[in-house]
Amino acid sequence: MKNYEKINVTGTDRVELHDKIGLTGAEISVNFLPAGAGVPFVHTHKQNEEIYIILEGKGSFILDGEKTDISANDYIRVAPSTKRQISAAADSALRYVCIQVKENSLEAYTANDGVVL
């Protein structure tokens, strides 16, 4: 049995990776919104914070009623209880990654969790 999963996905507006590669500690989605499009609902989470990585384009977030402009190379952490809705700008598509993890669950990272062999 191998200890990794690799996939290649093209031509879709949204890919959720938890089932496709067997994630056990996070949900990661890769998303594309055409110019002028947006997620059609406001939402929060019970336990999970979200980290958004803006790969291409520009748009905006409504976060607890406050509009925040976003563009390529922006990184945004959103606390679970924050009301959120993301949209692409009228003149620009938006491609982004969303990582969802349980808030305050990280116990070790990088040098503290890695083992040099």
N, CA, C and O atoms as a GROMACS GRO file, in nm:
protein
  468
    1MET      N    1   0.084  -0.119   0.000
    1MET     CA    2   0.000   0.000   0.000
    1MET      C    3   0.088   0.124   0.000
    1MET      O    4   0.182   0.135   0.079
    2LYS      N    5   0.058   0.216  -0.089
    2LYS     CA    6   0.137   0.339  -0.093
    2LYS      C    7   0.088   0.439   0.010
    2LYS      O    8  -0.027   0.435   0.054
    3ASN      N    9   0.178   0.528   0.049
    3ASN     CA   10   0.150   0.626   0.153
    3ASN      C   11   0.124   0.764   0.097
    3ASN      O   12   0.146   0.864   0.166
    4TYR      N   13   0.078   0.772  -0.025
    4TYR     CA   14   0.047   0.901  -0.084
    4TYR      C   15  -0.060   0.883  -0.191
    4TYR      O   16  -0.084   0.772  -0.238
    5GLU      N   17  -0.124   0.993  -0.228
    5GLU     CA   18  -0.221   0.996  -0.337
    5GLU      C   19  -0.188   1.114  -0.425
    5GLU      O   20  -0.155   1.222  -0.376
    6LYS      N   21  -0.196   1.094  -0.555
    6LYS     CA   22  -0.172   1.202  -0.652
    6LYS      C   23  -0.285   1.199  -0.753
    6LYS      O   24  -0.320   1.093  -0.806
    7ILE      N   25  -0.342   1.316  -0.780
    7ILE     CA   26  -0.443   1.328  -0.884
    7ILE      C   27  -0.411   1.449  -0.969
    7ILE      O   28  -0.332   1.535  -0.929
    8ASN      N   29  -0.471   1.456  -1.085
    8ASN     CA   30  -0.462   1.573  -1.172
    8ASN      C   31  -0.604   1.606  -1.212
    8ASN      O   32  -0.675   1.523  -1.269
    9VAL      N   33  -0.646   1.728  -1.183
    9VAL     CA   34  -0.783   1.768  -1.212
    9VAL      C   35  -0.777   1.895  -1.296
    9VAL      O   36  -0.710   1.992  -1.260
   10THR      N   37  -0.849   1.895  -1.406
   10THR     CA   38  -0.859   2.014  -1.491
   10THR      C   39  -1.004   2.033  -1.532
   10THR      O   40  -1.085   1.941  -1.526
   11GLY      N   41  -1.035   2.154  -1.575
   11GLY     CA   42  -1.164   2.181  -1.635
   11GLY      C   43  -1.284   2.180  -1.542
   11GLY      O   44  -1.393   2.142  -1.584
   12THR      N   45  -1.265   2.220  -1.418
   12THR     CA   46  -1.378   2.224  -1.326
   12THR      C   47  -1.374   2.353  -1.245
   12THR      O   48  -1.268   2.410  -1.223
   13ASP      N   49  -1.491   2.398  -1.202
   13ASP     CA   50  -1.499   2.522  -1.123
   13ASP      C   51  -1.469   2.498  -0.976
   13ASP      O   52  -1.432   2.592  -0.904
   14ARG      N   53  -1.486   2.373  -0.928
   14ARG     CA   54  -1.462   2.344  -0.787
   14ARG      C   55  -1.423   2.198  -0.771
   14ARG      O   56  -1.488   2.108  -0.824
   15VAL      N   57  -1.316   2.176  -0.697
   15VAL     CA   58  -1.272   2.041  -0.664
   15VAL      C   59  -1.250   2.034  -0.515
   15VAL      O   60  -1.171   2.111  -0.460
   16GLU      N   61  -1.319   1.942  -0.448
   16GLU     CA   62  -1.297   1.918  -0.306
   16GLU      C   63  -1.206   1.796  -0.295
   16GLU      O   64  -1.238   1.690  -0.347
   17LEU      N   65  -1.094   1.813  -0.227
   17LEU     CA   66  -0.991   1.709  -0.227
   17LEU      C   67  -1.004   1.605  -0.117
   17LEU      O   68  -0.933   1.505  -0.120
   18HIS      N   69  -1.093   1.625  -0.018
   18HIS     CA   70  -1.097   1.531   0.095
   18HIS      C   71  -1.121   1.387   0.052
   18HIS      O   72  -1.053   1.297   0.100
   19ASP      N   73  -1.215   1.363  -0.037
   19ASP     CA   74  -1.239   1.226  -0.084
   19ASP      C   75  -1.142   1.185  -0.195
   19ASP      O   76  -1.103   1.068  -0.203
   20LYS      N   77  -1.105   1.278  -0.279
   20LYS     CA   78  -1.022   1.244  -0.395
   20LYS      C   79  -0.882   1.197  -0.358
   20LYS      O   80  -0.826   1.111  -0.426
   21ILE      N   81  -0.825   1.252  -0.250
   21ILE     CA   82  -0.690   1.209  -0.212
   21ILE      C   83  -0.683   1.158  -0.068
   21ILE      O   84  -0.574   1.138  -0.014
   22GLY      N   85  -0.798   1.138  -0.006
   22GLY     CA   86  -0.802   1.077   0.127
   22GLY      C   87  -0.751   1.164   0.240
   22GLY      O   88  -0.679   1.116   0.327
   23LEU      N   89  -0.787   1.291   0.239
   23LEU     CA   90  -0.744   1.380   0.348
   23LEU      C   91  -0.807   1.338   0.480
   23LEU      O   92  -0.923   1.298   0.484
   24THR      N   93  -0.730   1.348   0.588
   24THR     CA   94  -0.782   1.309   0.720
   24THR      C   95  -0.776   1.421   0.822
   24THR      O   96  -0.832   1.408   0.931
   25GLY      N   97  -0.710   1.532   0.791
   25GLY     CA   98  -0.697   1.639   0.888
   25GLY      C   99  -0.739   1.775   0.837
   25GLY      O  100  -0.735   1.873   0.911
   26ALA      N  101  -0.779   1.782   0.710
   26ALA     CA  102  -0.816   1.911   0.651
   26ALA      C  103  -0.910   1.886   0.534
   26ALA      O  104  -0.915   1.776   0.479
   27GLU      N  105  -0.982   1.989   0.496
   27GLU     CA  106  -1.056   1.991   0.370
   27GLU      C  107  -0.991   2.099   0.286
   27GLU      O  108  -0.970   2.210   0.333
   28ILE      N  109  -0.960   2.067   0.163
   28ILE     CA  110  -0.901   2.164   0.071
   28ILE      C  111  -0.985   2.163  -0.056
   28ILE      O  112  -1.013   2.058  -0.112
   29SER      N  113  -1.023   2.281  -0.099
   29SER     CA  114  -1.095   2.292  -0.226
   29SER      C  115  -1.020   2.391  -0.316
   29SER      O  116  -0.963   2.489  -0.269
   30VAL      N  117  -1.023   2.362  -0.444
   30VAL     CA  118  -0.967   2.450  -0.546
   30VAL      C  119  -1.086   2.504  -0.623
   30VAL      O  120  -1.169   2.427  -0.672
   31ASN      N  121  -1.096   2.637  -0.634
   31ASN     CA  122  -1.218   2.701  -0.682
   31ASN      C  123  -1.191   2.801  -0.792
   31ASN      O  124  -1.086   2.865  -0.796
   32PHE      N  125  -1.289   2.815  -0.883
   32PHE     CA  126  -1.284   2.915  -0.989
   32PHE      C  127  -1.419   2.983  -0.997
   32PHE      O  128  -1.522   2.917  -1.009
   33LEU      N  129  -1.418   3.116  -0.992
   33LEU     CA  130  -1.539   3.195  -1.012
   33LEU      C  131  -1.520   3.281  -1.136
   33LEU      O  132  -1.424   3.358  -1.142
   34PRO      N  133  -1.608   3.272  -1.236
   34PRO     CA  134  -1.598   3.360  -1.352
   34PRO      C  135  -1.621   3.506  -1.312
   34PRO      O  136  -1.678   3.534  -1.206
   35ALA      N  137  -1.578   3.597  -1.395
   35ALA     CA  138  -1.598   3.740  -1.368
   35ALA      C  139  -1.744   3.766  -1.336
   35ALA      O  140  -1.834   3.721  -1.407
   36GLY      N  141  -1.767   3.840  -1.228
   36GLY     CA  142  -1.902   3.877  -1.186
   36GLY      C  143  -1.976   3.772  -1.105
   36GLY      O  144  -2.086   3.800  -1.055
   37ALA      N  145  -1.920   3.652  -1.091
   37ALA     CA  146  -1.988   3.546  -1.016
   37ALA      C  147  -1.945   3.548  -0.870
   37ALA      O  148  -1.840   3.602  -0.835
   38GLY      N  149  -2.027   3.488  -0.787
   38GLY     CA  150  -1.995   3.479  -0.645
   38GLY      C  151  -2.058   3.356  -0.584
   38GLY      O  152  -2.150   3.296  -0.641
   39VAL      N  153  -2.010   3.318  -0.468
   39VAL     CA  154  -2.074   3.210  -0.393
   39VAL      C  155  -2.213   3.262  -0.355
   39VAL      O  156  -2.224   3.371  -0.299
   40PRO      N  157  -2.319   3.185  -0.383
   40PRO     CA  158  -2.455   3.239  -0.369
   40PRO      C  159  -2.512   3.238  -0.227
   40PRO      O  160  -2.633   3.254  -0.210
   41PHE      N  161  -2.427   3.221  -0.126
   41PHE     CA  162  -2.478   3.218   0.010
   41PHE      C  163  -2.373   3.270   0.107
   41PHE      O  164  -2.253   3.264   0.080
   42VAL      N  165  -2.420   3.322   0.220
   42VAL     CA  166  -2.334   3.361   0.331
   42VAL      C  167  -2.327   3.240   0.423
   42VAL      O  168  -2.428   3.172   0.444
   43HIS      N  169  -2.208   3.212   0.478
   43HIS     CA  170  -2.199   3.097   0.569
   43HIS      C  171  -2.098   3.121   0.680
   43HIS      O  172  -2.014   3.211   0.673
   44THR      N  173  -2.109   3.038   0.783
   44THR     CA  174  -2.014   3.032   0.893
   44THR      C  175  -1.979   2.885   0.912
   44THR      O  176  -2.027   2.799   0.838
   45HIS      N  177  -1.895   2.857   1.010
   45HIS     CA  178  -1.863   2.719   1.046
   45HIS      C  179  -1.878   2.702   1.196
   45HIS      O  180  -1.875   2.799   1.272
   46LYS      N  181  -1.895   2.579   1.238
   46LYS     CA  182  -1.907   2.548   1.381
   46LYS      C  183  -1.770   2.542   1.446
   46LYS      O  184  -1.750   2.599   1.554
   47GLN      N  185  -1.674   2.473   1.383
   47GLN     CA  186  -1.543   2.450   1.442
   47GLN      C  187  -1.426   2.491   1.352
   47GLN      O  188  -1.317   2.517   1.403
   48ASN      N  189  -1.446   2.496   1.223
   48ASN     CA  190  -1.335   2.508   1.131
   48ASN      C  191  -1.307   2.650   1.086
   48ASN      O  192  -1.396   2.723   1.044
   49GLU      N  193  -1.178   2.687   1.096
   49GLU     CA  194  -1.134   2.811   1.034
   49GLU      C  195  -1.105   2.781   0.888
   49GLU      O  196  -1.082   2.666   0.850
   50GLU      N  197  -1.107   2.884   0.806
   50GLU     CA  198  -1.074   2.868   0.664
   50GLU      C  199  -0.957   2.960   0.631
   50GLU      O  200  -0.948   3.073   0.679
   51ILE      N  201  -0.869   2.908   0.546
   51ILE     CA  202  -0.758   2.986   0.494
   51ILE      C  203  -0.778   2.993   0.344
   51ILE      O  204  -0.787   2.890   0.276
   52TYR      N  205  -0.786   3.113   0.291
   52TYR     CA  206  -0.804   3.135   0.149
   52TYR      C  207  -0.673   3.183   0.088
   52TYR      O  208  -0.609   3.274   0.140
   53ILE      N  209  -0.633   3.120  -0.021
   53ILE     CA  210  -0.513   3.157  -0.094
   53ILE      C  211  -0.560   3.200  -0.233
   53ILE      O  212  -0.609   3.118  -0.311
   54ILE      N  213  -0.545   3.328  -0.263
   54ILE     CA  214  -0.592   3.381  -0.391
   54ILE      C  215  -0.482   3.360  -0.493
   54ILE      O  216  -0.374   3.418  -0.483
   55LEU      N  217  -0.509   3.275  -0.593
   55LEU     CA  218  -0.409   3.240  -0.694
   55LEU      C  219  -0.408   3.335  -0.812
   55LEU      O  220  -0.302   3.376  -0.859
   56GLU      N  221  -0.527   3.369  -0.862
   56GLU     CA  222  -0.539   3.454  -0.982
   56GLU      C  223  -0.662   3.542  -0.972
   56GLU      O  224  -0.763   3.504  -0.912
   57GLY      N  225  -0.652   3.661  -1.031
   57GLY     CA  226  -0.768   3.747  -1.044
   57GLY      C  227  -0.787   3.839  -0.925
   57GLY      O  228  -0.697   3.862  -0.844
   58LYS      N  229  -0.909   3.891  -0.918
   58LYS     CA  230  -0.944   3.981  -0.809
   58LYS      C  231  -1.092   3.969  -0.779
   58LYS      O  232  -1.170   3.918  -0.860
   59GLY      N  233  -1.129   4.017  -0.662
   59GLY     CA  234  -1.268   4.009  -0.620
   59GLY      C  235  -1.283   4.073  -0.484
   59GLY      O  236  -1.211   4.165  -0.448
   60SER      N  237  -1.380   4.022  -0.408
   60SER     CA  238  -1.403   4.077  -0.275
   60SER      C  239  -1.461   3.971  -0.184
   60SER      O  240  -1.520   3.872  -0.228
   61PHE      N  241  -1.443   3.994  -0.056
   61PHE     CA  242  -1.501   3.915   0.050
   61PHE      C  243  -1.594   4.006   0.127
   61PHE      O  244  -1.561   4.123   0.149
   62ILE      N  245  -1.707   3.956   0.168
   62ILE     CA  246  -1.788   4.022   0.269
   62ILE      C  247  -1.764   3.940   0.396
   62ILE      O  248  -1.802   3.823   0.402
   63LEU      N  249  -1.702   4.001   0.496
   63LEU     CA  250  -1.666   3.935   0.621
   63LEU      C  251  -1.734   4.010   0.736
   63LEU      O  252  -1.698   4.124   0.767
   64ASP      N  253  -1.831   3.945   0.797
   64ASP     CA  254  -1.912   4.008   0.902
   64ASP      C  255  -1.965   4.144   0.858
   64ASP      O  256  -1.964   4.240   0.934
   65GLY      N  257  -2.012   4.150   0.733
   65GLY     CA  258  -2.073   4.270   0.678
   65GLY      C  259  -1.976   4.372   0.622
   65GLY      O  260  -2.019   4.472   0.565
   66GLU      N  261  -1.846   4.348   0.635
   66GLU     CA  262  -1.745   4.443   0.586
   66GLU      C  263  -1.685   4.392   0.455
   66GLU      O  264  -1.639   4.278   0.448
   67LYS      N  265  -1.685   4.476   0.352
   67LYS     CA  266  -1.628   4.438   0.223
   67LYS      C  267  -1.476   4.454   0.226
   67LYS      O  268  -1.425   4.559   0.267
   68THR      N  269  -1.405   4.350   0.183
   68THR     CA  270  -1.260   4.351   0.174
   68THR      C  271  -1.220   4.310   0.034
   68THR      O  272  -1.256   4.201  -0.011
   69ASP      N  273  -1.146   4.395  -0.036
   69ASP     CA  274  -1.099   4.360  -0.169
   69ASP      C  275  -0.988   4.257  -0.160
   69ASP      O  276  -0.907   4.259  -0.068
   70ILE      N  277  -0.986   4.165  -0.257
   70ILE     CA  278  -0.884   4.060  -0.261
   70ILE      C  279  -0.827   4.050  -0.402
   70ILE      O  280  -0.894   4.083  -0.500
   71SER      N  281  -0.702   4.004  -0.411
   71SER     CA  282  -0.639   3.986  -0.541
   71SER      C  283  -0.530   3.880  -0.529
   71SER      O  284  -0.497   3.836  -0.419
   72ALA      N  285  -0.474   3.840  -0.643
   72ALA     CA  286  -0.371   3.737  -0.648
   72ALA      C  287  -0.263   3.763  -0.544
   72ALA      O  288  -0.221   3.876  -0.523
   73ASN      N  289  -0.220   3.656  -0.479
   73ASN     CA  290  -0.117   3.656  -0.375
   73ASN      C  291  -0.166   3.703  -0.239
   73ASN      O  292  -0.084   3.724  -0.150
   74ASP      N  293  -0.295   3.721  -0.221
   74ASP     CA  294  -0.350   3.750  -0.088
   74ASP      C  295  -0.376   3.618  -0.016
   74ASP      O  296  -0.412   3.518  -0.077
   75TYR      N  297  -0.357   3.621   0.117
   75TYR     CA  298  -0.384   3.507   0.205
   75TYR      C  299  -0.474   3.558   0.316
   75TYR      O  300  -0.443   3.657   0.381
   76ILE      N  301  -0.587   3.490   0.338
   76ILE     CA  302  -0.684   3.538   0.434
   76ILE      C  303  -0.724   3.423   0.527
   76ILE      O  304  -0.762   3.316   0.480
   77ARG      N  305  -0.714   3.443   0.658
   77ARG     CA  306  -0.765   3.348   0.756
   77ARG      C  307  -0.899   3.400   0.807
   77ARG      O  308  -0.911   3.517   0.843
   78VAL      N  309  -0.998   3.312   0.810
   78VAL     CA  310  -1.131   3.350   0.853
   78VAL      C  311  -1.171   3.259   0.970
   78VAL      O  312  -1.175   3.137   0.956
   79ALA      N  313  -1.200   3.319   1.085
   79ALA     CA  314  -1.241   3.244   1.204
   79ALA      C  315  -1.375   3.175   1.179
   79ALA      O  316  -1.455   3.222   1.098
   80PRO      N  317  -1.401   3.064   1.249
   80PRO     CA  318  -1.523   2.988   1.224
   80PRO      C  319  -1.653   3.069   1.228
   80PRO      O  320  -1.738   3.052   1.142
   81SER      N  321  -1.669   3.155   1.326
   81SER     CA  322  -1.796   3.226   1.344
   81SER      C  323  -1.815   3.345   1.251
   81SER      O  324  -1.923   3.405   1.248
   82THR      N  325  -1.713   3.379   1.174
   82THR     CA  326  -1.723   3.493   1.083
   82THR      C  327  -1.820   3.463   0.969
   82THR      O  328  -1.808   3.360   0.903
   83LYS      N  329  -1.914   3.552   0.946
   83LYS     CA  330  -2.005   3.540   0.832
   83LYS      C  331  -1.926   3.579   0.707
   83LYS      O  332  -1.865   3.686   0.703
   84ARG      N  333  -1.928   3.490   0.604
   84ARG     CA  334  -1.843   3.514   0.487
   84ARG      C  335  -1.913   3.484   0.356
   84ARG      O  336  -2.000   3.398   0.347
   85GLN      N  337  -1.870   3.558   0.254
   85GLN     CA  338  -1.916   3.537   0.117
   85GLN      C  339  -1.812   3.594   0.023
   85GLN      O  340  -1.772   3.710   0.039
   86ILE      N  341  -1.768   3.516  -0.075
   86ILE     CA  342  -1.663   3.557  -0.167
   86ILE      C  343  -1.721   3.574  -0.307
   86ILE      O  344  -1.810   3.500  -0.348
   87SER      N  345  -1.668   3.674  -0.380
   87SER     CA  346  -1.713   3.701  -0.517
   87SER      C  347  -1.597   3.745  -0.603
   87SER      O  348  -1.501   3.806  -0.554
   88ALA      N  349  -1.605   3.714  -0.732
   88ALA     CA  350  -1.510   3.765  -0.830
   88ALA      C  351  -1.551   3.907  -0.869
   88ALA      O  352  -1.669   3.942  -0.862
   89ALA      N  353  -1.454   3.986  -0.909
   89ALA     CA  354  -1.483   4.122  -0.957
   89ALA      C  355  -1.562   4.114  -1.088
   89ALA      O  356  -1.559   4.013  -1.157
   90ALA      N  357  -1.632   4.220  -1.121
   90ALA     CA  358  -1.711   4.224  -1.244
   90ALA      C  359  -1.624   4.206  -1.368
   90ALA      O  360  -1.670   4.154  -1.469
   91ASP      N  361  -1.498   4.249  -1.360
   91ASP     CA  362  -1.409   4.244  -1.477
   91ASP      C  363  -1.296   4.142  -1.463
   91ASP      O  364  -1.200   4.148  -1.540
   92SER      N  365  -1.305   4.050  -1.367
   92SER     CA  366  -1.196   3.955  -1.346
   92SER      C  367  -1.246   3.825  -1.286
   92SER      O  368  -1.323   3.825  -1.189
   93ALA      N  369  -1.203   3.715  -1.343
   93ALA     CA  370  -1.230   3.584  -1.281
   93ALA      C  371  -1.143   3.572  -1.156
   93ALA      O  372  -1.050   3.650  -1.136
   94LEU      N  373  -1.175   3.475  -1.073
   94LEU     CA  374  -1.104   3.455  -0.947
   94LEU      C  375  -1.077   3.306  -0.929
   94LEU      O  376  -1.169   3.224  -0.933
   95ARG      N  377  -0.951   3.270  -0.909
   95ARG     CA  378  -0.912   3.132  -0.877
   95ARG      C  379  -0.848   3.132  -0.739
   95ARG      O  380  -0.757   3.211  -0.712
   96TYR      N  381  -0.895   3.042  -0.652
   96TYR     CA  382  -0.844   3.040  -0.515
   96TYR      C  383  -0.849   2.900  -0.456
   96TYR      O  384  -0.923   2.813  -0.504
   97VAL      N  385  -0.770   2.880  -0.353
   97VAL     CA  386  -0.770   2.757  -0.274
   97VAL      C  387  -0.828   2.791  -0.138
   97VAL      O  388  -0.797   2.895  -0.081
   98CYS      N  389  -0.913   2.704  -0.088
   98CYS     CA  390  -0.967   2.720   0.048
   98CYS      C  391  -0.927   2.597   0.129
   98CYS      O  392  -0.957   2.484   0.091
   99ILE      N  393  -0.860   2.620   0.240
   99ILE     CA  394  -0.818   2.514   0.331
   99ILE      C  395  -0.900   2.528   0.458
   99ILE      O  396  -0.904   2.635   0.520
  100GLN      N  397  -0.965   2.421   0.497
  100GLN     CA  398  -1.051   2.423   0.614
  100GLN      C  399  -0.995   2.325   0.718
  100GLN      O  400  -0.977   2.206   0.690
  101VAL      N  401  -0.967   2.377   0.838
  101VAL     CA  402  -0.912   2.295   0.946
  101VAL      C  403  -0.978   2.336   1.078
  101VAL      O  404  -1.027   2.447   1.092
  102LYS      N  405  -0.978   2.243   1.173
  102LYS     CA  406  -1.035   2.273   1.304
  102LYS      C  407  -0.952   2.381   1.372
  102LYS      O  408  -0.830   2.368   1.383
  103GLU      N  409  -1.017   2.485   1.418
  103GLU     CA  410  -0.949   2.596   1.484
  103GLU      C  411  -0.875   2.545   1.608
  103GLU      O  412  -0.927   2.463   1.684
  104ASN      N  413  -0.754   2.595   1.627
  104ASN     CA  414  -0.668   2.562   1.743
  104ASN      C  415  -0.626   2.416   1.750
  104ASN      O  416  -0.593   2.367   1.858
  105SER      N  417  -0.626   2.344   1.638
  105SER     CA  418  -0.590   2.202   1.640
  105SER      C  419  -0.443   2.177   1.608
  105SER      O  420  -0.395   2.065   1.628
  106LEU      N  421  -0.371   2.276   1.559
  106LEU     CA  422  -0.231   2.256   1.520
  106LEU      C  423  -0.143   2.247   1.644
  106LEU      O  424  -0.133   2.343   1.720
  107GLU      N  425  -0.080   2.133   1.663
  107GLU     CA  426   0.006   2.112   1.780
  107GLU      C  427   0.154   2.125   1.746
  107GLU      O  428   0.232   2.170   1.831
  108ALA      N  429   0.193   2.088   1.627
  108ALA     CA  430   0.332   2.098   1.585
  108ALA      C  431   0.334   2.125   1.435
  108ALA      O  432   0.242   2.086   1.364
  109TYR      N  433   0.438   2.192   1.388
  109TYR     CA  434   0.447   2.223   1.247
  109TYR      C  435   0.593   2.235   1.206
  109TYR      O  436   0.681   2.254   1.290
  110THR      N  437   0.617   2.223   1.079
  110THR     CA  438   0.746   2.237   1.015
  110THR      C  439   0.858   2.171   1.096
  110THR      O  440   0.861   2.048   1.105
  111ALA      N  441   0.949   2.246   1.153
  111ALA     CA  442   1.065   2.189   1.222
  111ALA      C  443   1.025   2.106   1.344
  111ALA      O  444   1.094   2.010   1.378
  112ASN      N  445   0.916   2.140   1.411
  112ASN     CA  446   0.874   2.066   1.531
  112ASN      C  447   0.810   1.932   1.500
  112ASN      O  448   0.808   1.844   1.585
  113ASP      N  449   0.757   1.916   1.378
  113ASP     CA  450   0.688   1.793   1.341
  113ASP      C  451   0.771   1.709   1.243
  113ASP      O  452   0.747   1.589   1.230
  114GLY      N  453   0.865   1.770   1.175
  114GLY     CA  454   0.945   1.699   1.076
  114GLY      C  455   1.051   1.611   1.141
  114GLY      O  456   1.097   1.638   1.252
  115VAL      N  457   1.088   1.505   1.070
  115VAL     CA  458   1.193   1.414   1.116
  115VAL      C  459   1.294   1.401   1.003
  115VAL      O  460   1.261   1.353   0.895
  116VAL      N  461   1.417   1.443   1.026
  116VAL     CA  462   1.522   1.430   0.926
  116VAL      C  463   1.572   1.286   0.928
  116VAL      O  464   1.607   1.233   1.034
  117LEU      N  465   1.576   1.223   0.813
  117LEU     CA  466   1.621   1.083   0.804
  117LEU      C  467   1.762   1.073   0.749
  117LEU      O  468   1.814   0.962   0.735
   0.00000   0.00000   0.00000
